[in-house]
Amino acid sequence: MPRIQTTSGAAPSQPGGQDTSERCRWSIAARRLPRHPFPLIESMNRSRPQSFRWTDLVRTKIGDAVARVQRCGSDPAFRGGEFRSCRRLQVEALERRQLMAADLPLGATPLDTGEFLLGSVTVTPVFFESDGSIDPNTQDWTANEIDQTLDKIRASTDWWVNLLAKKTSVHQLAFEIDETFARTPVSTGYEPIDRSSITFERYVGDWLTDLGYGDAPSIERAVQLFNDTQREKFQTDWAFTIFVADSSDDADGFFAAGGFTGAFAYPGGLFYVVPSGRPVSTYSHEMGHIFWARDEYPGAGSYNDQRGYYNAQNLNAYDDAPAGHVQEDSIMRGNSVADRAYAALDSPDSTLAMIGWRDSDGDGIFDVLDVPLSMDAIGYFDPLTSVYSIRGAGSVETLANQNSSGPQSDITLSRIKALEYQLDGGTWQTAAEFDATAVEFDLDVSITEPFDSIGWRVTDTRTGITSVPLESTRQSHLFSGLGGGVAFVDQNANGLLDAGERLLEGSQVTLQHADGSELFRAQAVAASLADGETGSIGTLSLSGVGLTLDGRVAVGSSTTRPDVRVFQVYDDQSSSWRDRISGERRLQVESSQSTGRVAIDFLALDTGSYGLEDGSYARVEAFDSDGNRLSRITSPQVPAGEAGQLIVEDPRGQIASVVIYGHAETDILVTAVAFGTESTQSVDRSGGWVTEGIADGNYQVRLTSPNLIYQFTDSFYDLDVTNGSASPVLAAAKRVDSPRHHGQSPGDVNADQIISPQDALLVINDLARFGSRLLSPDEAVGDFVDVNNDGYVSAIDALRVINLLERNQEGEGEQATGQRADDPGAGPALTESQLSTGASASPSPDHSPTDFLPPPPPFLADSRANSVDQVFRELEPEWVRTDSFTDRENPKMLNSAGQPPYGESRAVGPVDSREEAKVFSQPIEIRSALADSPRFDEFPVGIHRTPPLDELF
């Protein structure tokens, strides 16, 4: 599906350099808790309340965080002290807002007010009443005449509604009639019916001037913009106006000679002019013109004429018809024949094709809307939880507008209404509901009934239009595009993804050619090129396309925006370089190699025609090497002065050239063009990735896990694309030790053969400096701070060291020996498995839950709550703000070194400064230093004092 993005300010210097797009993006359901920086822990020297046990506090806070995650009802993905939130169904509509008040049909511009006769239509009848100031007043509207004429208008619209219902039950047609200017006719000095029809420009022009359109270049443009305003006001798809001349007292009911004597119309969502006395069939006939139908009676439309969304031929016309041609009754023929068609409620298929009513495949859906929806998705079924997880995006697609008249906007009324799934070819079931032209979804669907195969699609339930179903089995992943792959930990080393095996989210996937060479990429960036003419840039060839252009292209500063460097085309007619790329002056870029993706950076201007000065519509057409058009995409209106980017993609990688221009009478500046499919992407939470945008051929896939404890068993995986599809890649990885984990003695962070307080402090200081994080490849060397061997450095690693120290009753030695039997407050240590599952020790009636946490080590008896809070605050962001300790040291009582005025340091041995932490040259007998003191966690405040942490060290 096309990707469109817009950005504020100047054009980016590189394709994709700025990205605040409204393009369809996959949403990520998991949100991380806020991260809080914390300082290096060098000293913990504030006094403590009585009976304070800092490890109880640490474990209580961690336990609370675990319990909070446990209440979510699913296992958290713990990442460096952060918990991902509980997963929820998440859907999002990505409507492209094109106007302030309302959405147009997707793809429509203000110039498209009647492109095909489906959907909803605003009709504005305008009745004129002469006041005698210029012409004699011969006609006067009465209330009854107004009612009768409005009834004709309703009958004419009802005729089309009934004809549509006769042709199909799929589509809808509805009209909103604004009677404002009918119930209160517009006063004019002219008597319209007594004048020739060409005089309509005078009284209609006066009315439009009063409405504020006096500076419009033409009646047609003014009415067009009025219709667009009416469309916004009444929230309809289309709008047109009817100008009615009172002919109730006229002798023949026709205009005076000199123009059309009867009714006439300006097609394409504009207006028609009609004497009030004409029959309903005439009103219906003129309405056909509004939606591009041509006349078929003699002296009017030709058999060779073409018009309408499909540029359908006027095959029921009399003029220029081949010999033997027999006309059918049609509403677009004249007089009595039109009356017969009106009475029969019928017209030929060729007539109806011009207004958009053509059903080529006979499924009841007209071609203009019979375009499959797009869906990109990846998903998989977890048999352990009976949950299918699917993430992706869907959008409606448009049929290329071939109209030989009008701006040729590609338009649709389709909307995505639902995401559905089907088990084993059964009934389609709704997984999520929408009402938008573009949607994103990220959801888990519980499927408890057994199945072998499953299909997914998005659908417009009003018409039955769907995306091409994506299918997979119970065991395999679901992929859109050419295919994809899965990255996983192959625990049983069988090369297959089995139930329960870990999916490696976040792994980087790099796609290359089979010989290891990079995928094709080429770009032309005006900002990086020298001024002057340029025909080719590397493998790209640039040329100007247009009746007045000679084909040459140059690079230089824009004459419209001198601060921006752009591509320019040479105009022979004006003998000048022109930087404003438009429908008449197009930029073509050809590539020596085909690709699946082209990105175009542009800048919107305020140089559009009347009513379109607020911005630009950029359009790109993509062609294959044989010149066949593959696709055409158009941006929504980008506000003037803002940069935008259009990305056109072909799933089979066949784009060989693009043509770029401003659409719908607007101009753009082109600043950069880049050819080439993205070669790298990340594996999503499903463990999978999607491959698309490459041509048939042989490729290789290389994967790198972001976590150093997983290594892929193969250096690369073969990917063979044939006929636009490829077999899924199964990328198996194995579990290895973290390079920052001490495999022989976990917890011995500094590898000095002793698990000591120093090891805990090293982890704490590492967290303070670098934060909780996933270890990167450039961090493979250093202290063994990954104590629990999960590839992350987090508060859990510090807690693991603390637990090991407390199990060693002497506070030294490499192996834990259990806890003190004589410590009444002792309890089992909080283990990593308990952190992962939320499990905890069962309290007895004599103890609170926190009493069953291990006792605090004596060497940290005077550590401060604030310091510990800072280290572990990522586990519970609200913690620091809810600290209840109020007995704080007076912050003003500091010595010259910035420390509280305590005594001399009690360090037992010499120390070195290492990474802001203290390193012992020999083990310390901490308990002996405190042998004569009361129990370490029960110092009465103000009577006993345990040395600060930095003094002990």
Stockholm file with secondary structure:
# STOCKHOLM 1.0

chainA/1-953         MPRIQTTSGAAPSQPGGQDTSERCRWSIAARRLPRHPFPLIESMNRSRPQSFRWTDLVRTKIGDAVARVQRCGSDPAFRGGEFRSCRRLQVEALERRQLMAADLPLGATPLDTGEFLLGSVTVTPVFFESDGSIDPNTQDWTANEIDQTLDKIRASTDWWVNLLAKKTSVHQLAFEIDETFARTPVSTGYEPIDRSSITFERYVGDWLTDLGYGDAPSIERAVQLFNDTQREKFQTDWAFTIFVADSSDDADGFFAAGGFTGAFAYPGGLFYVVPSGRPVSTYSHEMGHIFWARDEYPGAGSYNDQRGYYNAQNLNAYDDAPAGHVQEDSIMRGNSVADRAYAALDSPDSTLAMIGWRDSDGDGIFDVLDVPLSMDAIGYFDPLTSVYSIRGAGSVETLANQNSSGPQSDITLSRIKALEYQLDGGTWQTAAEFDATAVEFDLDVSITEPFDSIGWRVTDTRTGITSVPLESTRQSHLFSGLGGGVAFVDQNANGLLDAGERLLEGSQVTLQHADGSELFRAQAVAASLADGETGSIGTLSLSGVGLTLDGRVAVGSSTTRPDVRVFQVYDDQSSSWRDRISGERRLQVESSQSTGRVAIDFLALDTGSYGLEDGSYARVEAFDSDGNRLSRITSPQVPAGEAGQLIVEDPRGQIASVVIYGHAETDILVTAVAFGTESTQSVDRSGGWVTEGIADGNYQVRLTSPNLIYQFTDSFYDLDVTNGSASPVLAAAKRVDSPRHHGQSPGDVNADQIISPQDALLVINDLARFGSRLLSPDEAVGDFVDVNNDGYVSAIDALRVINLLERNQEGEGEQATGQRADDPGAGPALTESQLSTGASASPSPDHSPTDFLPPPPPFLADSRANSVDQVFRELEPEWVRTDSFTDRENPKMLNSAGQPPYGESRAVGPVDSREEAKVFSQPIEIRSALADSPRFDEFPVGIHRTPPLDELF
#=GR chainA/1-953 SS CCEEEEESSSCCSSTTSCCCCCSCCCCCCCCBCCCCCCCCCCCCCSCCCTTCCHHHHHHHHHHHHHHHHHHTTSCCCEETTEEBCCCCCEEEECCCCCSSSCCCSBTCCTTCSCSSSCEEEEEEEEEEEECSSSSCCCCCCCHHHHHHHHHHHHHHHHHHHHHHHHHCSSCCEEEEECCHHHHSCEEESSCGGGSBGGGHHHHHHHHHIIIIITTCSCHHHHHHHHHHHHHHHHTCSEEEEEEEECCTTCSSSSCBSSSCSSCEEETTTTEEEEETTSCHHHHHHHHHHHTTCCCCSTTSSBTTCEETTTTEECTTCSBTCCTTCCCCCCTTSCHHHHHHHHHHTCCCHHHHHHTTCCCTTSSSSCTTTCCCBEEEEEEEEETTTTEEEEEEEEECCCCCCCCSSSCCCCCBCCCEEEEEEEETTCCEEEEEEEEESEEEEEEEEECCSCCSEEEEEEEETTTTEEBCCEEEESSSCEECTTEEEEEEECTTCSSSCCTTCCBCTTCEEEEEETTSCBCCCEEEEGGGSCSEECSEETTEEEEEESTTEEEEEEEEECSSSTTSEEEEEEETTTTEEECCBCSSSEEEEEEEEEESEEEEEEEECSCCSTTCTTEEEEEEEEECTTSCEEEEEECCCEETTCEEEEEEECTTCCEEEEEEEEESSCCEEEEEEEECCCCEEECCTTSEEEECSCCSEEEEEEEECSSTTEEESSSCEEEEEBTTBCCCEEEEEEECCCTTSCSSSTTCTTCSSCCCHHHHHHHHHHHHHHCSEECCGGGCSSSCCCTTCSSEECHHHHHHHHHHHHHSTTSCSSSCCCCCTTCTTCCCCCCHHHHHHCCCCCCCTTSCGGGGSCCCCGGGTTCCHHHHHHHHGGGCTTTGGGCCCCCCCCTTCCCTTSSCSCCCCCCSSCEEEETTEEEESSCCCHHHHTTTSSCTTCCCTTTCCCCCHHHHC
#=GC SS_cons         CCEEEEESSSCCSSTTSCCCCCSCCCCCCCCBCCCCCCCCCCCCCSCCCTTCCHHHHHHHHHHHHHHHHHHTTSCCCEETTEEBCCCCCEEEECCCCCSSSCCCSBTCCTTCSCSSSCEEEEEEEEEEEECSSSSCCCCCCCHHHHHHHHHHHHHHHHHHHHHHHHHCSSCCEEEEECCHHHHSCEEESSCGGGSBGGGHHHHHHHHHIIIIITTCSCHHHHHHHHHHHHHHHHTCSEEEEEEEECCTTCSSSSCBSSSCSSCEEETTTTEEEEETTSCHHHHHHHHHHHTTCCCCSTTSSBTTCEETTTTEECTTCSBTCCTTCCCCCCTTSCHHHHHHHHHHTCCCHHHHHHTTCCCTTSSSSCTTTCCCBEEEEEEEEETTTTEEEEEEEEECCCCCCCCSSSCCCCCBCCCEEEEEEEETTCCEEEEEEEEESEEEEEEEEECCSCCSEEEEEEEETTTTEEBCCEEEESSSCEECTTEEEEEEECTTCSSSCCTTCCBCTTCEEEEEETTSCBCCCEEEEGGGSCSEECSEETTEEEEEESTTEEEEEEEEECSSSTTSEEEEEEETTTTEEECCBCSSSEEEEEEEEEESEEEEEEEECSCCSTTCTTEEEEEEEEECTTSCEEEEEECCCEETTCEEEEEEECTTCCEEEEEEEEESSCCEEEEEEEECCCCEEECCTTSEEEECSCCSEEEEEEEECSSTTEEESSSCEEEEEBTTBCCCEEEEEEECCCTTSCSSSTTCTTCSSCCCHHHHHHHHHHHHHHCSEECCGGGCSSSCCCTTCSSEECHHHHHHHHHHHHHSTTSCSSSCCCCCTTCTTCCCCCCHHHHHHCCCCCCCTTSCGGGGSCCCCGGGTTCCHHHHHHHHGGGCTTTGGGCCCCCCCCTTCCCTTSSCSCCCCCCSSCEEEETTEEEESSCCCHHHHTTTSSCTTCCCTTTCCCCCHHHHC
//
